[in-house]
Amino acid sequence: MKLTILDSLQPEQAFPPSHKALREPDGLLAIGGCLSEERLLNAYRNGVFPWYNQGEPILWWSPNPRLALAPDNLIISRSLQKTLRKNIFSVTFDQAFDEVICACAKPRKDMPGTWITKDIAEAYNALHKSGYAHSVEAWLNGALVGGLYGIALGRVFFGESMFHIKTDASKVVFANLVKQLKTWDYKLIDCQVHTQHLASFGAINYDRTKFIELLNQYCDVPPNSSAWRS
């Protein structure tokens, strides 16, 4: 199947239907385009996200199945419950977006490079300033030790990346995020692709068609009026 090549000068250009995504590599849907706010929001609204390495063209993905978590189905292990009760970390929302995305961009032990390029960081910082991208932070003695960021559309949160430099910091951040999203009546958290770590929190695989049906149901529903207010 031939990939759609997106025009970088037409951010309003529609993405091809998700069922046209490749099976190998799984979910690759389109190539090229730009990282404008209009393009990115259109992508997430249609179950598509960018992921590519430095030096590559922008690659757009819509994998099948799609890992996602309904906030009501959150599972917290006994060991994490103990950590949460100890209040080791101070958790904040939208207090250090740039620092979180920079920390997420640092190479991991099992990944020598990073997909969070300078262009990606700039694009998501712009989305943060527009009120669409958000971060959650974990602090210890005044130092940032864990965090995550993602995109909020309607009552869906699209998780992008997380990091930690202290044991359990990212787990505490994720658990606090899900609990807060539940109080704001969010209906779905996109986790993109399966990992055992996220599955342990209750995330499950959705057929791509079902996942997009859920986006159609919840992305256009206005969020709780108190959501993401500092």
N, C-alpha and C positions, 0 to 999 in steps of 0.2 A: 504494500500500500504506500502511495506517495505522500510524503509529509507536506503539510501546508507551510509555505514560507510567508511570514507576516511582514507587512510593510512598516518600517520604522517611522514613517511620516504619517501614518494613519492609525493613531492610538485607539480610535473608535472602531476599528475593523473587528468584526466578530470572529470568535474562535470557531474552528470546525466542531461538529458534534462529537461528544466524548467517545462515542462508539467507534470513531475512526482512529482512535489512538492505537499505536502499535502494540502487539503482544510481546515483541522482543525488539528492543528493551521495553519492558512492561510499562505502558502508559504514556510513552512519548507521543505527543499530539501535534506539536507545531514547533517551528524554529524561527528565530529572528525577532523582529519587532523592537519594542523599546520597553523601558521600565517606568513609564509615566504613571501618574496616579490613575488616570482613566483606564489605562491598559491593565494595571495590576488589580484594580477593583473589579473590573470586568472578568478578569481571570478567576479570582476567588469566588465571585458570585456564580460562576459556572463550573466550579469544582476543579479548577486548573491552578497550578502554581509553577513558578520558575525554579529551576535547579540546574546549574551548570558550573563548570570550573573556569578558573582564570584562563583567558586566551581562547575560550570557546564562544561560539554564538550563543545567544539566549535560547535555552531549551525549555519548553513548556510541557508539563506532565499532568496526566489524569489517570492514575493507576487503578487497576481493578484486581482484587477488591481494595476498599479504602478503609483504613483503620480510623475509628471515631469512638467517642465516649459520650454517652448521655449523662449529664451531671448527676441525675438520680441514681445512677448505677456505680458511682464511685466506690472503690474498695480500698480501704486503708489497712495495711498489715498491722499486726500487733506491735511489731518493733517500731514501725513509724508512728503508731498511736502514742507509744511511750516517748518518742522524740518530740512529738507535738506537745505533749503535756509538760515537758521540761521547759518549753519556751526558750530554747537555746538561741534561736535566730529571731531577729526582728524582721517582719515582712511588710513591704510597702508596695504600692501600685503607682506606676508612672512617675517614679522619682529619679530614675537614672537610665532612661531608655538608651542613650548613646553608649553609656558604659556597658550595658548589658549586651547590646549587639556587637560591640568590639570584643567583649570577652567570649561570646559565642563564636566569633570568627577566628579565634586562635586555634592553631592546629591541635588535634587530639593525638594521643599515643598511637591509635590504630589508623589515623588519617593524617598523612604528612602534609596535605594541602588543606584548603578551605574553599567552600562554595560561596561563602559570604564575602564577595569581592567588594572593592571600594564602591562600585556602582550600585550594588545591592544595598550596602549600608546607607548610602546617600538617599536611595529611593525610599527605603523604609523609614528613615528619619523624617523624610518629607511627609510620609503617610502618618507618622506620629504627630507631627505638627498640625496636620489636618484633622486629627482626632480619630483616625482609623486604626493605627498601629499602637499597641500598648505593651508595657513591660511589667513584670512582677519581680521584685528584688528580695534577696535574703541578705541580712547584714549581721555581722558579728564584731562586736567592739568597734563599730563605726566603719568597718571595712566590708566592701561588697564581696560576698563569698558564693553567691549563687543567683540564678535568675533565668527568666525566659521571656520571649516576646512573640507576638502574633498579631493577627488582624481580626477586628470585630466588625461583623456586618449583621445588622438586625439582631437576632438572638442566636447567632452562630459565632464561635470563636475558632479561628484557624491558627493552630499552634505552628510555629516555625522552627524555633531552636531553643535549647536550654544549655546551661553550663553549671558547673559547681567546682569549687576548689576546697570545700570542706564536706566531709561525709554527710550525706542526707540533705544537704542544702537545697539541691534541685528538687528532691522529693517533697520537701516541706513547701517549697514555692508552688509546685504543681498542685498539691493537696489544697493549699490555701486558695489558689486560683479557682479550682473546681467548686469549692465550697462557696466562694463569693459569687461565681457565675450562677450557681443554683439559687442564691438569694435574689439575684437580679432576673431570675426566670429565663436564663439561657437554656436552650434545648439541645445543643450539640457542640462538641469540641472535636474539630478535625485534627487527627494525629498523623495523617498522610499514609505512611506505610507501617506495616507490622513490626513492632519490637516487643520482646518479652517484657521489657521494663514497663512500657505503657499498657500492655495487656494485663499486667499484674494489678493495675489500677482499675480494671474493669472495661477497658477499651476493647471493642470487638470489630471484626471485619464486616463491612457492609458491601453488598454488591454495588457496583458503581451506579447503576441505574437507580437503586434505592437511595443511595447517598445523595444523588442530585435531586431526587424527589424531595428529600428532607431540606435541601438548600432552598428549593422553590417554595417550600412551606414556611420556612423560618427566616430566611435572609431579609425579607422585605417587611418583617414585623418589627415595629419600633421597639427598641430596648427599654427596659425599666428606666424611668426618668432619672434615677439616682446613679445609674451605671457609669463608672469611670470618672466620676467627679472627684476631684482632689479634695 
